[in-house]
Amino acid sequence: MTLSTIARDAADRRGLTGAITAAAAWLSTRIHAAGDARARAAGWEITPTPGRAGLTGRTYRDPRFATRTAPAARTDTTDGRRAA
């Protein structure tokens, strides 16, 4: 599917605004295609983010970092109270 086909289909449905929105979505997809492919190959999560003028951004996240835990509280004081 080409940009002109997408723009023409959107223009038939929603007019000029739809055509511009569809073209921006197509462009965003093309711009981020290589990064999305690398992220998928590495098993990362891809989250589209809103952007200006109908273009979208991407946030890439490695799910291995989701397993972080809070550090354990220290209790090694001489009088039994917790250390700060």
PyMOL Python script that loads the backbone (N, CA, C, O; Angstrom):
from pymol import cmd

cmd.read_pdbstr("""\
ATOM      1  N   MET A   1       0.856  -1.167   0.000  1.00  0.00           N
ATOM      2  CA  MET A   1       0.000   0.000   0.000  1.00  0.00           C
ATOM      3  C   MET A   1       0.905   1.234   0.000  1.00  0.00           C
ATOM      4  O   MET A   1       1.856   1.312   0.778  1.00  0.00           O
ATOM      5  N   THR A   2       0.613   2.166  -0.851  1.00  0.00           N
ATOM      6  CA  THR A   2       1.443   3.367  -0.972  1.00  0.00           C
ATOM      7  C   THR A   2       0.823   4.528  -0.222  1.00  0.00           C
ATOM      8  O   THR A   2      -0.333   4.482   0.199  1.00  0.00           O
ATOM      9  N   LEU A   3       1.621   5.566  -0.069  1.00  0.00           N
ATOM     10  CA  LEU A   3       1.147   6.756   0.634  1.00  0.00           C
ATOM     11  C   LEU A   3      -0.043   7.369  -0.090  1.00  0.00           C
ATOM     12  O   LEU A   3      -0.993   7.817   0.552  1.00  0.00           O
ATOM     13  N   SER A   4      -0.005   7.394  -1.410  1.00  0.00           N
ATOM     14  CA  SER A   4      -1.122   7.996  -2.146  1.00  0.00           C
ATOM     15  C   SER A   4      -2.405   7.181  -1.980  1.00  0.00           C
ATOM     16  O   SER A   4      -3.494   7.753  -1.923  1.00  0.00           O
ATOM     17  N   THR A   5      -2.291   5.857  -1.903  1.00  0.00           N
ATOM     18  CA  THR A   5      -3.468   5.011  -1.693  1.00  0.00           C
ATOM     19  C   THR A   5      -4.062   5.255  -0.309  1.00  0.00           C
ATOM     20  O   THR A   5      -5.279   5.363  -0.157  1.00  0.00           O
ATOM     21  N   ILE A   6      -3.197   5.341   0.696  1.00  0.00           N
ATOM     22  CA  ILE A   6      -3.666   5.598   2.051  1.00  0.00           C
ATOM     23  C   ILE A   6      -4.334   6.956   2.120  1.00  0.00           C
ATOM     24  O   ILE A   6      -5.413   7.094   2.696  1.00  0.00           O
ATOM     25  N   ALA A   7      -3.698   7.956   1.536  1.00  0.00           N
ATOM     26  CA  ALA A   7      -4.243   9.315   1.559  1.00  0.00           C
ATOM     27  C   ALA A   7      -5.578   9.377   0.820  1.00  0.00           C
ATOM     28  O   ALA A   7      -6.507  10.044   1.276  1.00  0.00           O
ATOM     29  N   ARG A   8      -5.680   8.692  -0.311  1.00  0.00           N
ATOM     30  CA  ARG A   8      -6.920   8.721  -1.086  1.00  0.00           C
ATOM     31  C   ARG A   8      -8.054   8.039  -0.331  1.00  0.00           C
ATOM     32  O   ARG A   8      -9.178   8.540  -0.317  1.00  0.00           O
ATOM     33  N   ASP A   9      -7.766   6.895   0.299  1.00  0.00           N
ATOM     34  CA  ASP A   9      -8.796   6.185   1.067  1.00  0.00           C
ATOM     35  C   ASP A   9      -9.275   7.020   2.245  1.00  0.00           C
ATOM     36  O   ASP A   9     -10.475   7.094   2.509  1.00  0.00           O
ATOM     37  N   ALA A  10      -8.357   7.637   2.944  1.00  0.00           N
ATOM     38  CA  ALA A  10      -8.731   8.463   4.087  1.00  0.00           C
ATOM     39  C   ALA A  10      -9.498   9.699   3.634  1.00  0.00           C
ATOM     40  O   ALA A  10     -10.444  10.120   4.300  1.00  0.00           O
ATOM     41  N   ALA A  11      -9.103  10.276   2.522  1.00  0.00           N
ATOM     42  CA  ALA A  11      -9.785  11.463   2.013  1.00  0.00           C
ATOM     43  C   ALA A  11     -11.225  11.139   1.646  1.00  0.00           C
ATOM     44  O   ALA A  11     -12.117  11.965   1.836  1.00  0.00           O
ATOM     45  N   ASP A  12     -11.454   9.940   1.121  1.00  0.00           N
ATOM     46  CA  ASP A  12     -12.818   9.533   0.792  1.00  0.00           C
ATOM     47  C   ASP A  12     -13.675   9.430   2.057  1.00  0.00           C
ATOM     48  O   ASP A  12     -14.866   9.741   2.027  1.00  0.00           O
ATOM     49  N   ARG A  13     -13.074   8.998   3.159  1.00  0.00           N
ATOM     50  CA  ARG A  13     -13.824   8.798   4.386  1.00  0.00           C
ATOM     51  C   ARG A  13     -13.967  10.055   5.233  1.00  0.00           C
ATOM     52  O   ARG A  13     -15.056  10.341   5.731  1.00  0.00           O
ATOM     53  N   ARG A  14     -12.893  10.803   5.403  1.00  0.00           N
ATOM     54  CA  ARG A  14     -12.921  11.899   6.363  1.00  0.00           C
ATOM     55  C   ARG A  14     -12.450  13.233   5.808  1.00  0.00           C
ATOM     56  O   ARG A  14     -12.327  14.197   6.565  1.00  0.00           O
ATOM     57  N   GLY A  15     -12.194  13.315   4.571  1.00  0.00           N
ATOM     58  CA  GLY A  15     -11.757  14.579   3.990  1.00  0.00           C
ATOM     59  C   GLY A  15     -10.275  14.825   4.164  1.00  0.00           C
ATOM     60  O   GLY A  15      -9.493  13.896   4.364  1.00  0.00           O
ATOM     61  N   LEU A  16      -9.906  16.074   4.085  1.00  0.00           N
ATOM     62  CA  LEU A  16      -8.501  16.461   4.127  1.00  0.00           C
ATOM     63  C   LEU A  16      -7.842  16.110   5.462  1.00  0.00           C
ATOM     64  O   LEU A  16      -6.689  15.680   5.479  1.00  0.00           O
ATOM     65  N   THR A  17      -8.539  16.282   6.560  1.00  0.00           N
ATOM     66  CA  THR A  17      -7.980  15.966   7.873  1.00  0.00           C
ATOM     67  C   THR A  17      -7.626  14.484   7.964  1.00  0.00           C
ATOM     68  O   THR A  17      -6.566  14.126   8.478  1.00  0.00           O
ATOM     69  N   GLY A  18      -8.495  13.641   7.474  1.00  0.00           N
ATOM     70  CA  GLY A  18      -8.238  12.204   7.485  1.00  0.00           C
ATOM     71  C   GLY A  18      -7.045  11.841   6.619  1.00  0.00           C
ATOM     72  O   GLY A  18      -6.258  10.964   6.975  1.00  0.00           O
ATOM     73  N   ALA A  19      -6.910  12.510   5.489  1.00  0.00           N
ATOM     74  CA  ALA A  19      -5.787  12.231   4.602  1.00  0.00           C
ATOM     75  C   ALA A  19      -4.463  12.616   5.257  1.00  0.00           C
ATOM     76  O   ALA A  19      -3.482  11.879   5.160  1.00  0.00           O
ATOM     77  N   ILE A  20      -4.435  13.757   5.913  1.00  0.00           N
ATOM     78  CA  ILE A  20      -3.208  14.204   6.581  1.00  0.00           C
ATOM     79  C   ILE A  20      -2.866  13.285   7.750  1.00  0.00           C
ATOM     80  O   ILE A  20      -1.699  12.947   7.950  1.00  0.00           O
ATOM     81  N   THR A  21      -3.865  12.881   8.517  1.00  0.00           N
ATOM     82  CA  THR A  21      -3.647  11.977   9.649  1.00  0.00           C
ATOM     83  C   THR A  21      -3.139  10.626   9.179  1.00  0.00           C
ATOM     84  O   THR A  21      -2.224  10.065   9.782  1.00  0.00           O
ATOM     85  N   ALA A  22      -3.719  10.098   8.114  1.00  0.00           N
ATOM     86  CA  ALA A  22      -3.289   8.811   7.581  1.00  0.00           C
ATOM     87  C   ALA A  22      -1.865   8.891   7.039  1.00  0.00           C
ATOM     88  O   ALA A  22      -1.081   7.960   7.226  1.00  0.00           O
ATOM     89  N   ALA A  23      -1.530   9.971   6.384  1.00  0.00           N
ATOM     90  CA  ALA A  23      -0.175  10.139   5.852  1.00  0.00           C
ATOM     91  C   ALA A  23       0.837  10.230   6.993  1.00  0.00           C
ATOM     92  O   ALA A  23       1.925   9.662   6.898  1.00  0.00           O
ATOM     93  N   ALA A  24       0.492  10.933   8.067  1.00  0.00           N
ATOM     94  CA  ALA A  24       1.393  11.046   9.212  1.00  0.00           C
ATOM     95  C   ALA A  24       1.587   9.688   9.887  1.00  0.00           C
ATOM     96  O   ALA A  24       2.700   9.351  10.290  1.00  0.00           O
ATOM     97  N   ALA A  25       0.523   8.915  10.009  1.00  0.00           N
ATOM     98  CA  ALA A  25       0.625   7.580  10.612  1.00  0.00           C
ATOM     99  C   ALA A  25       1.504   6.673   9.759  1.00  0.00           C
ATOM    100  O   ALA A  25       2.320   5.922  10.292  1.00  0.00           O
ATOM    101  N   TRP A  26       1.348   6.734   8.465  1.00  0.00           N
ATOM    102  CA  TRP A  26       2.156   5.934   7.553  1.00  0.00           C
ATOM    103  C   TRP A  26       3.627   6.332   7.671  1.00  0.00           C
ATOM    104  O   TRP A  26       4.507   5.472   7.716  1.00  0.00           O
ATOM    105  N   LEU A  27       3.888   7.634   7.720  1.00  0.00           N
ATOM    106  CA  LEU A  27       5.257   8.120   7.825  1.00  0.00           C
ATOM    107  C   LEU A  27       5.896   7.681   9.137  1.00  0.00           C
ATOM    108  O   LEU A  27       7.055   7.266   9.145  1.00  0.00           O
ATOM    109  N   SER A  28       5.172   7.763  10.231  1.00  0.00           N
ATOM    110  CA  SER A  28       5.698   7.326  11.527  1.00  0.00           C
ATOM    111  C   SER A  28       6.046   5.843  11.505  1.00  0.00           C
ATOM    112  O   SER A  28       7.079   5.435  12.035  1.00  0.00           O
ATOM    113  N   THR A  29       5.202   5.057  10.904  1.00  0.00           N
ATOM    114  CA  THR A  29       5.452   3.624  10.815  1.00  0.00           C
ATOM    115  C   THR A  29       6.720   3.346  10.022  1.00  0.00           C
ATOM    116  O   THR A  29       7.526   2.501  10.412  1.00  0.00           O
ATOM    117  N   ARG A  30       6.900   4.049   8.919  1.00  0.00           N
ATOM    118  CA  ARG A  30       8.089   3.873   8.087  1.00  0.00           C
ATOM    119  C   ARG A  30       9.356   4.330   8.801  1.00  0.00           C
ATOM    120  O   ARG A  30      10.393   3.674   8.707  1.00  0.00           O
ATOM    121  N   ILE A  31       9.276   5.446   9.512  1.00  0.00           N
ATOM    122  CA  ILE A  31      10.444   5.979  10.206  1.00  0.00           C
ATOM    123  C   ILE A  31      10.926   5.015  11.291  1.00  0.00           C
ATOM    124  O   ILE A  31      12.130   4.821  11.458  1.00  0.00           O
ATOM    125  N   HIS A  32      10.004   4.419  12.016  1.00  0.00           N
ATOM    126  CA  HIS A  32      10.351   3.565  13.156  1.00  0.00           C
ATOM    127  C   HIS A  32      10.457   2.086  12.806  1.00  0.00           C
ATOM    128  O   HIS A  32      10.663   1.269  13.703  1.00  0.00           O
ATOM    129  N   ALA A  33      10.327   1.715  11.545  1.00  0.00           N
ATOM    130  CA  ALA A  33      10.301   0.305  11.156  1.00  0.00           C
ATOM    131  C   ALA A  33      11.578  -0.432  11.557  1.00  0.00           C
ATOM    132  O   ALA A  33      11.500  -1.532  12.103  1.00  0.00           O
ATOM    133  N   ALA A  34      12.738   0.144  11.303  1.00  0.00           N
ATOM    134  CA  ALA A  34      13.994  -0.536  11.619  1.00  0.00           C
ATOM    135  C   ALA A  34      14.174  -0.694  13.128  1.00  0.00           C
ATOM    136  O   ALA A  34      14.572  -1.761  13.596  1.00  0.00           O
ATOM    137  N   GLY A  35      13.889   0.349  13.883  1.00  0.00           N
ATOM    138  CA  GLY A  35      14.013   0.271  15.340  1.00  0.00           C
ATOM    139  C   GLY A  35      13.032  -0.721  15.944  1.00  0.00           C
ATOM    140  O   GLY A  35      13.367  -1.451  16.877  1.00  0.00           O
ATOM    141  N   ASP A  36      11.813  -0.742  15.402  1.00  0.00           N
ATOM    142  CA  ASP A  36      10.808  -1.697  15.886  1.00  0.00           C
ATOM    143  C   ASP A  36      11.253  -3.130  15.609  1.00  0.00           C
ATOM    144  O   ASP A  36      11.072  -4.009  16.452  1.00  0.00           O
ATOM    145  N   ALA A  37      11.831  -3.371  14.442  1.00  0.00           N
ATOM    146  CA  ALA A  37      12.286  -4.720  14.087  1.00  0.00           C
ATOM    147  C   ALA A  37      13.406  -5.175  15.022  1.00  0.00           C
ATOM    148  O   ALA A  37      13.406  -6.320  15.474  1.00  0.00           O
ATOM    149  N   ARG A  38      14.352  -4.296  15.313  1.00  0.00           N
ATOM    150  CA  ARG A  38      15.444  -4.648  16.239  1.00  0.00           C
ATOM    151  C   ARG A  38      14.905  -4.908  17.641  1.00  0.00           C
ATOM    152  O   ARG A  38      15.352  -5.836  18.316  1.00  0.00           O
ATOM    153  N   ALA A  39      13.952  -4.100  18.081  1.00  0.00           N
ATOM    154  CA  ALA A  39      13.382  -4.278  19.420  1.00  0.00           C
ATOM    155  C   ALA A  39      12.615  -5.591  19.520  1.00  0.00           C
ATOM    156  O   ALA A  39      12.725  -6.300  20.521  1.00  0.00           O
ATOM    157  N   ARG A  40      11.845  -5.915  18.498  1.00  0.00           N
ATOM    158  CA  ARG A  40      11.111  -7.193  18.503  1.00  0.00           C
ATOM    159  C   ARG A  40      12.074  -8.371  18.539  1.00  0.00           C
ATOM    160  O   ARG A  40      11.837  -9.344  19.255  1.00  0.00           O
ATOM    161  N   ALA A  41      13.163  -8.291  17.768  1.00  0.00           N
ATOM    162  CA  ALA A  41      14.149  -9.374  17.732  1.00  0.00           C
ATOM    163  C   ALA A  41      14.807  -9.572  19.095  1.00  0.00           C
ATOM    164  O   ALA A  41      15.169 -10.693  19.452  1.00  0.00           O
ATOM    165  N   ALA A  42      14.962  -8.493  19.855  1.00  0.00           N
ATOM    166  CA  ALA A  42      15.575  -8.573  21.178  1.00  0.00           C
ATOM    167  C   ALA A  42      14.553  -8.900  22.268  1.00  0.00           C
ATOM    168  O   ALA A  42      14.931  -9.092  23.424  1.00  0.00           O
ATOM    169  N   GLY A  43      13.261  -8.965  21.916  1.00  0.00           N
ATOM    170  CA  GLY A  43      12.218  -9.281  22.883  1.00  0.00           C
ATOM    171  C   GLY A  43      11.781  -8.085  23.715  1.00  0.00           C
ATOM    172  O   GLY A  43      11.218  -8.258  24.797  1.00  0.00           O
ATOM    173  N   TRP A  44      12.029  -6.891  23.232  1.00  0.00           N
ATOM    174  CA  TRP A  44      11.671  -5.687  23.973  1.00  0.00           C
ATOM    175  C   TRP A  44      10.213  -5.328  23.754  1.00  0.00           C
ATOM    176  O   TRP A  44       9.594  -5.748  22.777  1.00  0.00           O
ATOM    177  N   GLU A  45       9.670  -4.537  24.686  1.00  0.00           N
ATOM    178  CA  GLU A  45       8.304  -4.023  24.566  1.00  0.00           C
ATOM    179  C   GLU A  45       8.345  -2.706  23.811  1.00  0.00           C
ATOM    180  O   GLU A  45       9.215  -1.872  24.064  1.00  0.00           O
ATOM    181  N   ILE A  46       7.410  -2.511  22.886  1.00  0.00           N
ATOM    182  CA  ILE A  46       7.335  -1.295  22.082  1.00  0.00           C
ATOM    183  C   ILE A  46       6.029  -0.593  22.424  1.00  0.00           C
ATOM    184  O   ILE A  46       4.952  -1.180  22.308  1.00  0.00           O
ATOM    185  N   THR A  47       6.126   0.665  22.846  1.00  0.00           N
ATOM    186  CA  THR A  47       4.951   1.445  23.189  1.00  0.00           C
ATOM    187  C   THR A  47       4.911   2.699  22.329  1.00  0.00           C
ATOM    188  O   THR A  47       5.781   3.560  22.458  1.00  0.00           O
ATOM    189  N   PRO A  48       3.905   2.821  21.442  1.00  0.00           N
ATOM    190  CA  PRO A  48       3.787   4.058  20.673  1.00  0.00           C
ATOM    191  C   PRO A  48       3.410   5.224  21.589  1.00  0.00           C
ATOM    192  O   PRO A  48       2.598   5.065  22.501  1.00  0.00           O
ATOM    193  N   THR A  49       3.991   6.373  21.347  1.00  0.00           N
ATOM    194  CA  THR A  49       3.703   7.564  22.141  1.00  0.00           C
ATOM    195  C   THR A  49       3.172   8.659  21.232  1.00  0.00           C
ATOM    196  O   THR A  49       3.560   8.727  20.065  1.00  0.00           O
ATOM    197  N   PRO A  50       2.297   9.517  21.735  1.00  0.00           N
ATOM    198  CA  PRO A  50       1.764  10.592  20.893  1.00  0.00           C
ATOM    199  C   PRO A  50       2.847  11.616  20.575  1.00  0.00           C
ATOM    200  O   PRO A  50       3.790  11.812  21.342  1.00  0.00           O
ATOM    201  N   GLY A  51       2.688  12.250  19.446  1.00  0.00           N
ATOM    202  CA  GLY A  51       3.663  13.251  19.046  1.00  0.00           C
ATOM    203  C   GLY A  51       2.989  14.425  18.375  1.00  0.00           C
ATOM    204  O   GLY A  51       1.762  14.503  18.318  1.00  0.00           O
ATOM    205  N   ARG A  52       3.784  15.322  17.877  1.00  0.00           N
ATOM    206  CA  ARG A  52       3.259  16.513  17.232  1.00  0.00           C
ATOM    207  C   ARG A  52       2.815  16.219  15.807  1.00  0.00           C
ATOM    208  O   ARG A  52       3.356  15.335  15.143  1.00  0.00           O
ATOM    209  N   ALA A  53       1.836  16.963  15.353  1.00  0.00           N
ATOM    210  CA  ALA A  53       1.361  16.931  13.959  1.00  0.00           C
ATOM    211  C   ALA A  53       0.947  15.539  13.502  1.00  0.00           C
ATOM    212  O   ALA A  53       1.067  15.222  12.319  1.00  0.00           O
ATOM    213  N   GLY A  54       0.467  14.710  14.409  1.00  0.00           N
ATOM    214  CA  GLY A  54       0.001  13.384  14.038  1.00  0.00           C
ATOM    215  C   GLY A  54       1.088  12.332  13.968  1.00  0.00           C
ATOM    216  O   GLY A  54       0.782  11.150  13.810  1.00  0.00           O
ATOM    217  N   LEU A  55       2.348  12.724  14.080  1.00  0.00           N
ATOM    218  CA  LEU A  55       3.437  11.751  14.090  1.00  0.00           C
ATOM    219  C   LEU A  55       3.516  11.127  15.472  1.00  0.00           C
ATOM    220  O   LEU A  55       3.217  11.775  16.476  1.00  0.00           O
ATOM    221  N   THR A  56       3.917   9.878  15.517  1.00  0.00           N
ATOM    222  CA  THR A  56       4.035   9.203  16.809  1.00  0.00           C
ATOM    223  C   THR A  56       5.479   8.856  17.072  1.00  0.00           C
ATOM    224  O   THR A  56       6.280   8.741  16.144  1.00  0.00           O
ATOM    225  N   GLY A  57       5.810   8.690  18.333  1.00  0.00           N
ATOM    226  CA  GLY A  57       7.134   8.251  18.731  1.00  0.00           C
ATOM    227  C   GLY A  57       7.052   6.834  19.251  1.00  0.00           C
ATOM    228  O   GLY A  57       5.991   6.211  19.216  1.00  0.00           O
ATOM    229  N   ARG A  58       8.144   6.336  19.722  1.00  0.00           N
ATOM    230  CA  ARG A  58       8.180   4.991  20.283  1.00  0.00           C
ATOM    231  C   ARG A  58       8.980   5.012  21.570  1.00  0.00           C
ATOM    232  O   ARG A  58       9.935   5.776  21.715  1.00  0.00           O
ATOM    233  N   THR A  59       8.577   4.164  22.501  1.00  0.00           N
ATOM    234  CA  THR A  59       9.350   3.908  23.704  1.00  0.00           C
ATOM    235  C   THR A  59       9.685   2.427  23.690  1.00  0.00           C
ATOM    236  O   THR A  59       8.800   1.582  23.562  1.00  0.00           O
ATOM    237  N   TYR A  60      10.967   2.118  23.821  1.00  0.00           N
ATOM    238  CA  TYR A  60      11.419   0.735  23.827  1.00  0.00           C
ATOM    239  C   TYR A  60      11.851   0.388  25.242  1.00  0.00           C
ATOM    240  O   TYR A  60      12.524   1.178  25.904  1.00  0.00           O
ATOM    241  N   ARG A  61      11.456  -0.817  25.711  1.00  0.00           N
ATOM    242  CA  ARG A  61      11.764  -1.216  27.082  1.00  0.00           C
ATOM    243  C   ARG A  61      12.133  -2.686  27.125  1.00  0.00           C
ATOM    244  O   ARG A  61      11.427  -3.538  26.585  1.00  0.00           O
ATOM    245  N   ASP A  62      13.237  -2.963  27.769  1.00  0.00           N
ATOM    246  CA  ASP A  62      13.686  -4.337  27.951  1.00  0.00           C
ATOM    247  C   ASP A  62      12.957  -4.913  29.165  1.00  0.00           C
ATOM    248  O   ASP A  62      13.129  -4.392  30.266  1.00  0.00           O
ATOM    249  N   PRO A  63      12.149  -5.968  29.009  1.00  0.00           N
ATOM    250  CA  PRO A  63      11.366  -6.495  30.123  1.00  0.00           C
ATOM    251  C   PRO A  63      12.212  -7.091  31.246  1.00  0.00           C
ATOM    252  O   PRO A  63      11.695  -7.314  32.341  1.00  0.00           O
ATOM    253  N   ARG A  64      13.496  -7.356  31.006  1.00  0.00           N
ATOM    254  CA  ARG A  64      14.344  -7.880  32.079  1.00  0.00           C
ATOM    255  C   ARG A  64      14.493  -6.881  33.219  1.00  0.00           C
ATOM    256  O   ARG A  64      14.781  -7.277  34.349  1.00  0.00           O
ATOM    257  N   PHE A  65      14.304  -5.599  32.945  1.00  0.00           N
ATOM    258  CA  PHE A  65      14.441  -4.597  33.987  1.00  0.00           C
ATOM    259  C   PHE A  65      13.191  -4.482  34.853  1.00  0.00           C
ATOM    260  O   PHE A  65      13.194  -3.711  35.813  1.00  0.00           O
ATOM    261  N   ALA A  66      12.141  -5.205  34.556  1.00  0.00           N
ATOM    262  CA  ALA A  66      10.913  -5.161  35.344  1.00  0.00           C
ATOM    263  C   ALA A  66      11.051  -5.961  36.638  1.00  0.00           C
ATOM    264  O   ALA A  66      10.185  -5.863  37.508  1.00  0.00           O
ATOM    265  N   THR A  67      12.102  -6.737  36.784  1.00  0.00           N
ATOM    266  CA  THR A  67      12.253  -7.605  37.945  1.00  0.00           C
ATOM    267  C   THR A  67      13.020  -6.940  39.082  1.00  0.00           C
ATOM    268  O   THR A  67      13.371  -7.600  40.061  1.00  0.00           O
ATOM    269  N   ARG A  68      13.280  -5.644  38.963  1.00  0.00           N
ATOM    270  CA  ARG A  68      13.980  -4.951  40.045  1.00  0.00           C
ATOM    271  C   ARG A  68      13.114  -4.946  41.308  1.00  0.00           C
ATOM    272  O   ARG A  68      11.891  -4.836  41.230  1.00  0.00           O
ATOM    273  N   THR A  69      13.753  -5.063  42.453  1.00  0.00           N
ATOM    274  CA  THR A  69      13.040  -5.025  43.728  1.00  0.00           C
ATOM    275  C   THR A  69      13.600  -3.898  44.573  1.00  0.00           C
ATOM    276  O   THR A  69      14.692  -3.392  44.315  1.00  0.00           O
ATOM    277  N   ALA A  70      12.839  -3.514  45.585  1.00  0.00           N
ATOM    278  CA  ALA A  70      13.292  -2.466  46.492  1.00  0.00           C
ATOM    279  C   ALA A  70      14.435  -3.015  47.339  1.00  0.00           C
ATOM    280  O   ALA A  70      14.420  -4.188  47.712  1.00  0.00           O
ATOM    281  N   PRO A  71      15.422  -2.182  47.644  1.00  0.00           N
ATOM    282  CA  PRO A  71      16.532  -2.672  48.471  1.00  0.00           C
ATOM    283  C   PRO A  71      16.051  -3.015  49.882  1.00  0.00           C
ATOM    284  O   PRO A  71      15.164  -2.353  50.422  1.00  0.00           O
ATOM    285  N   ALA A  72      16.628  -4.026  50.457  1.00  0.00           N
ATOM    286  CA  ALA A  72      16.245  -4.470  51.799  1.00  0.00           C
ATOM    287  C   ALA A  72      16.703  -3.438  52.829  1.00  0.00           C
ATOM    288  O   ALA A  72      17.752  -2.811  52.678  1.00  0.00           O
ATOM    289  N   ALA A  73      15.903  -3.278  53.867  1.00  0.00           N
ATOM    290  CA  ALA A  73      16.248  -2.335  54.931  1.00  0.00           C
ATOM    291  C   ALA A  73      17.397  -2.902  55.765  1.00  0.00           C
ATOM    292  O   ALA A  73      17.465  -4.105  56.016  1.00  0.00           O
ATOM    293  N   ARG A  74      18.293  -2.017  56.186  1.00  0.00           N
ATOM    294  CA  ARG A  74      19.424  -2.452  56.997  1.00  0.00           C
ATOM    295  C   ARG A  74      19.006  -2.513  58.473  1.00  0.00           C
ATOM    296  O   ARG A  74      18.343  -1.607  58.977  1.00  0.00           O
ATOM    297  N   THR A  75      19.401  -3.583  59.148  1.00  0.00           N
ATOM    298  CA  THR A  75      19.090  -3.734  60.579  1.00  0.00           C
ATOM    299  C   THR A  75      20.349  -4.079  61.378  1.00  0.00           C
ATOM    300  O   THR A  75      20.257  -4.778  62.387  1.00  0.00           O
ATOM    301  N   ASP A  76      21.480  -3.623  60.963  1.00  0.00           N
ATOM    302  CA  ASP A  76      22.724  -4.020  61.609  1.00  0.00           C
ATOM    303  C   ASP A  76      23.272  -2.944  62.561  1.00  0.00           C
ATOM    304  O   ASP A  76      24.439  -2.563  62.463  1.00  0.00           O
ATOM    305  N   THR A  77      22.436  -2.462  63.469  1.00  0.00           N
ATOM    306  CA  THR A  77      22.899  -1.492  64.469  1.00  0.00           C
ATOM    307  C   THR A  77      23.122  -2.205  65.796  1.00  0.00           C
ATOM    308  O   THR A  77      22.626  -3.312  66.005  1.00  0.00           O
ATOM    309  N   THR A  78      23.847  -1.588  66.662  1.00  0.00           N
ATOM    310  CA  THR A  78      24.186  -2.236  67.940  1.00  0.00           C
ATOM    311  C   THR A  78      23.051  -2.268  68.936  1.00  0.00           C
ATOM    312  O   THR A  78      23.007  -3.163  69.780  1.00  0.00           O
ATOM    313  N   ASP A  79      22.116  -1.305  68.867  1.00  0.00           N
ATOM    314  CA  ASP A  79      21.037  -1.284  69.852  1.00  0.00           C
ATOM    315  C   ASP A  79      19.716  -1.853  69.306  1.00  0.00           C
ATOM    316  O   ASP A  79      18.683  -1.706  69.959  1.00  0.00           O
ATOM    317  N   GLY A  80      19.719  -2.486  68.152  1.00  0.00           N
ATOM    318  CA  GLY A  80      18.534  -3.143  67.625  1.00  0.00           C
ATOM    319  C   GLY A  80      17.630  -2.271  66.767  1.00  0.00           C
ATOM    320  O   GLY A  80      16.697  -2.782  66.146  1.00  0.00           O
ATOM    321  N   ARG A  81      17.882  -0.975  66.718  1.00  0.00           N
ATOM    322  CA  ARG A  81      17.066  -0.118  65.874  1.00  0.00           C
ATOM    323  C   ARG A  81      17.505  -0.233  64.430  1.00  0.00           C
ATOM    324  O   ARG A  81      18.635  -0.627  64.141  1.00  0.00           O
ATOM    325  N   ARG A  82      16.616   0.108  63.535  1.00  0.00           N
ATOM    326  CA  ARG A  82      16.946   0.070  62.107  1.00  0.00           C
ATOM    327  C   ARG A  82      17.837   1.255  61.768  1.00  0.00           C
ATOM    328  O   ARG A  82      17.658   2.362  62.275  1.00  0.00           O
ATOM    329  N   ALA A  83      18.787   0.992  60.909  1.00  0.00           N
ATOM    330  CA  ALA A  83      19.657   2.071  60.435  1.00  0.00           C
ATOM    331  C   ALA A  83      18.919   2.882  59.396  1.00  0.00           C
ATOM    332  O   ALA A  83      18.016   2.370  58.734  1.00  0.00           O
ATOM    333  N   ALA A  84      19.285   4.125  59.244  1.00  0.00           N
ATOM    334  CA  ALA A  84      18.622   5.006  58.276  1.00  0.00           C
ATOM    335  C   ALA A  84      19.094   4.730  56.882  1.00  0.00           C
ATOM    336  O   ALA A  84      18.643   5.378  55.937  1.00  0.00           O
TER     337      ALA A  84
END
""", "prot")
cmd.dss("prot")
cmd.show_as("cartoon", "prot")
cmd.util.cbc("prot")
cmd.orient("prot")
